[in-house]
Amino acid sequence: MIAIGNFFFKYRNNLFIVLYLLLFLPSPQLFSPERFGPDYYLYPVILGLLITFSGEIIRGITIGLAYIIRGGRDKKVYAEQLVTEGIFRHCRNPLYVGNILMLLGVGVLANSLIYVGIVMPAFLFIYQAIVLAEENFLRNKFGAQFDAYCSRVSRWLINPAGISETLSGMRFNYKRWLLKEYNTLLVWLIGIVAILIFRYPQIVPQPDSRIVVFAVIVLILGALYAYVRYLKKSGKMTDSMA
């Protein structure tokens, strides 16, 4: 499993592209008009948005409170220090939990039985392998310190006990969240908009208007993305708390 995890860690950026493309794979519906009536689409839309936005909220809070190097080094697992503050006090892998919820949410939003029933279990297997590879690295580097951390903090479940104290005791760095997350936000939001507009004709009833609406929203998101990228590259926005 560790070897499998190291392999997928190396190519995990490409993995997310594949996972997003699979959202548009033809599939039986989770919620059908035969079972849920003419307003069936409200179920996947509301439930999917709640799940996927909860995932981004978890990611955002985690990044804003205590950032961890997520990309490794040279496409290999790497850590300069063992991060145990912020949301990492309550879960060892809150960013991954956020990712899982974000993808599960868009799968529900797409109303795809194949995505939720087949793609997501495969994704969970891959993530489990990646986490085991990361834990192997951390255990070899930090030894007893990492073992003690594992003994008190769950790998996947977020323990809500004391979380209000964690949130009140740290300052949320919104600039860091924005600068670290803007690439993910762009792809995620465009995917959500595409599903809403093209999967559910009830939302934009006029066929000729769908492409126009989609194009306008993508242009707006693209402009915001370009602005944040400009601020980052020009040094006019940094993640410094000063």
C-alpha positions in Angstrom: 0.0 0.0 0.0 2.9 2.4 0.7 4.3 1.9 -2.7 0.9 2.5 -4.2 0.5 5.6 -2.1 3.9 7.0 -3.2 2.9 6.4 -6.9 -0.4 8.2 -6.6 1.1 11.0 -4.5 3.5 11.7 -7.4 0.6 11.9 -9.9 -2.2 13.2 -7.7 -2.6 16.5 -9.6 -3.4 14.6 -12.7 -5.7 12.3 -10.7 -8.0 15.3 -9.9 -8.3 16.2 -13.5 -9.5 12.6 -14.3 -11.9 12.6 -11.4 -13.5 15.9 -12.6 -13.9 14.6 -16.1 -15.6 11.5 -14.8 -18.4 13.7 -13.4 -19.7 14.0 -16.9 -19.7 10.3 -17.6 -23.2 9.1 -18.5 -24.7 7.3 -15.5 -27.9 6.1 -13.9 -29.3 8.8 -11.6 -29.2 8.9 -7.8 -32.4 10.8 -7.7 -34.9 10.1 -10.6 -38.2 11.9 -11.4 -39.9 8.5 -11.3 -39.0 8.1 -7.6 -38.8 11.7 -6.4 -41.3 13.5 -8.6 -41.0 16.4 -11.0 -38.9 18.4 -8.5 -36.4 15.5 -8.2 -33.5 17.8 -9.2 -33.8 19.8 -6.0 -32.5 16.8 -4.0 -29.1 16.4 -5.7 -28.6 20.2 -6.1 -29.3 21.1 -2.5 -27.6 18.0 -1.0 -24.6 18.1 -3.4 -24.0 21.8 -2.7 -24.2 21.4 1.0 -21.7 18.5 1.0 -19.2 20.1 -1.5 -19.2 23.5 0.2 -18.7 21.9 3.6 -15.6 20.3 2.2 -14.2 23.6 1.0 -15.1 25.2 4.4 -13.0 22.5 6.1 -10.1 23.1 3.7 -10.4 26.8 4.0 -10.3 26.8 7.8 -7.5 24.3 7.9 -5.3 26.4 5.5 -6.2 29.7 7.1 -5.2 28.5 10.6 -2.2 26.3 10.1 -0.7 25.6 6.7 1.0 22.3 5.8 3.1 21.7 2.8 0.7 19.7 0.6 2.7 19.3 -2.6 5.6 17.5 -1.0 9.0 18.0 -2.6 10.0 16.8 -6.1 6.7 14.9 -6.2 7.6 12.9 -3.1 6.2 13.0 0.4 8.0 15.6 2.4 7.5 17.5 5.6 9.8 20.0 7.4 7.9 19.8 10.7 5.1 17.9 12.2 2.0 20.2 12.1 -0.3 19.5 15.0 -2.0 22.9 15.5 -5.2 24.3 14.1 -7.6 21.8 12.7 -4.7 19.3 12.8 -5.4 19.1 16.5 -8.7 17.5 15.7 -7.9 15.4 12.6 -4.6 14.2 11.1 -5.8 14.7 7.5 -8.4 17.5 7.4 -7.4 18.7 3.9 -8.0 15.2 2.6 -11.3 15.1 4.4 -12.2 18.4 2.7 -11.2 17.0 -0.7 -13.3 13.9 -0.2 -16.4 15.9 0.7 -15.8 18.3 -2.2 -15.7 15.5 -4.7 -18.5 13.5 -3.1 -20.6 16.7 -3.2 -20.1 17.3 -6.9 -20.8 13.7 -7.5 -24.1 14.0 -5.8 -24.7 17.3 -7.6 -24.1 15.6 -10.9 -26.7 13.0 -9.8 -24.3 10.3 -10.8 -24.8 6.8 -9.4 -21.6 5.6 -11.0 -19.6 8.5 -9.6 -20.9 8.1 -6.0 -21.0 4.3 -6.1 -17.8 3.4 -8.1 -15.5 6.4 -8.5 -15.7 7.6 -4.9 -14.8 4.2 -3.4 -11.8 4.0 -5.8 -10.8 7.5 -4.8 -11.0 6.5 -1.1 -8.8 3.6 -1.7 -6.2 5.8 -3.4 -6.4 8.4 -0.6 -5.9 5.7 2.0 -2.8 4.5 0.2 -1.5 8.1 0.0 -2.0 8.6 3.7 -0.3 5.4 4.6 2.7 6.5 2.5 2.7 9.9 4.2 2.4 8.3 7.7 5.4 6.0 6.9 7.5 9.0 6.0 6.4 10.9 9.1 6.9 8.0 11.4 10.4 7.5 10.1 11.3 11.2 10.5 9.5 12.1 13.7 9.3 8.7 15.5 7.8 8.8 18.9 6.5 12.3 18.4 4.3 11.2 15.5 3.2 8.0 17.3 2.0 10.1 20.2 0.2 12.4 17.8 -1.5 9.4 16.2 -2.6 8.1 19.5 -4.6 11.1 20.4 -5.8 12.3 16.9 -7.9 10.3 14.4 -6.7 9.8 10.9 -10.1 10.6 9.3 -12.7 11.7 11.8 -12.7 15.3 12.9 -13.1 15.5 16.7 -15.3 18.5 17.5 -14.2 18.6 21.1 -12.4 21.8 21.9 -12.7 23.1 18.3 -14.2 26.4 19.5 -11.1 26.9 21.6 -8.9 26.2 18.6 -10.8 28.7 16.4 -10.8 31.4 19.0 -7.1 30.9 20.0 -5.8 31.4 16.4 -6.1 34.1 13.8 -7.6 33.1 10.5 -5.2 34.1 7.7 -7.6 34.7 4.8 -4.8 35.8 2.5 -3.1 32.5 2.9 -6.3 30.7 2.2 -6.9 32.7 -1.0 -3.3 32.5 -2.3 -3.0 28.8 -1.6 -6.5 27.8 -2.8 -7.3 30.0 -5.8 -6.4 27.4 -8.4 -8.6 24.8 -6.6 -11.4 27.2 -6.3 -11.4 28.1 -10.0 -11.6 24.5 -11.2 -14.1 23.5 -8.5 -16.5 26.5 -9.1 -16.4 26.1 -12.9 -17.2 22.4 -12.4 -20.2 23.3 -10.2 -21.5 25.9 -12.7 -21.2 23.5 -15.6 -23.1 20.8 -13.8 -25.9 23.2 -12.7 -26.3 24.8 -16.1 -26.0 21.8 -18.4 -27.2 18.9 -16.2 -30.4 20.7 -15.0 -32.3 22.5 -17.7 -34.8 23.6 -15.0 -32.2 26.2 -13.8 -31.7 27.9 -17.2 -34.7 26.8 -19.3 -33.7 28.5 -22.6 -31.2 26.3 -24.4 -29.6 29.2 -26.3 -29.0 31.0 -23.0 -27.1 28.3 -21.3 -23.8 28.7 -23.1 -24.1 32.5 -22.7 -24.7 32.2 -19.0 -21.9 29.7 -18.6 -19.5 31.8 -20.6 -20.3 35.0 -18.5 -19.8 33.2 -15.2 -16.5 31.6 -16.4 -15.3 35.0 -17.6 -16.1 36.5 -14.1 -14.4 33.7 -12.3 -11.4 33.9 -14.7 -11.1 37.6 -14.1 -11.1 37.1 -10.3 -8.5 34.3 -10.7 -6.3 36.5 -12.9 -6.5 39.3 -10.3 -5.5 37.1 -7.4 -2.7 35.6 -9.5 -1.5 39.1 -10.3 -1.5 40.1 -6.7 0.4 37.0 -5.8 3.0 37.2 -8.5 3.5 41.0 -8.0 4.0 40.6 -4.3 1.1 42.9 -3.6 -0.6 40.2 -1.6 1.3 37.8 0.7 0.3 35.4 3.3 2.1 37.3 6.0 -0.1 38.1 9.0 1.7 41.5 9.5 
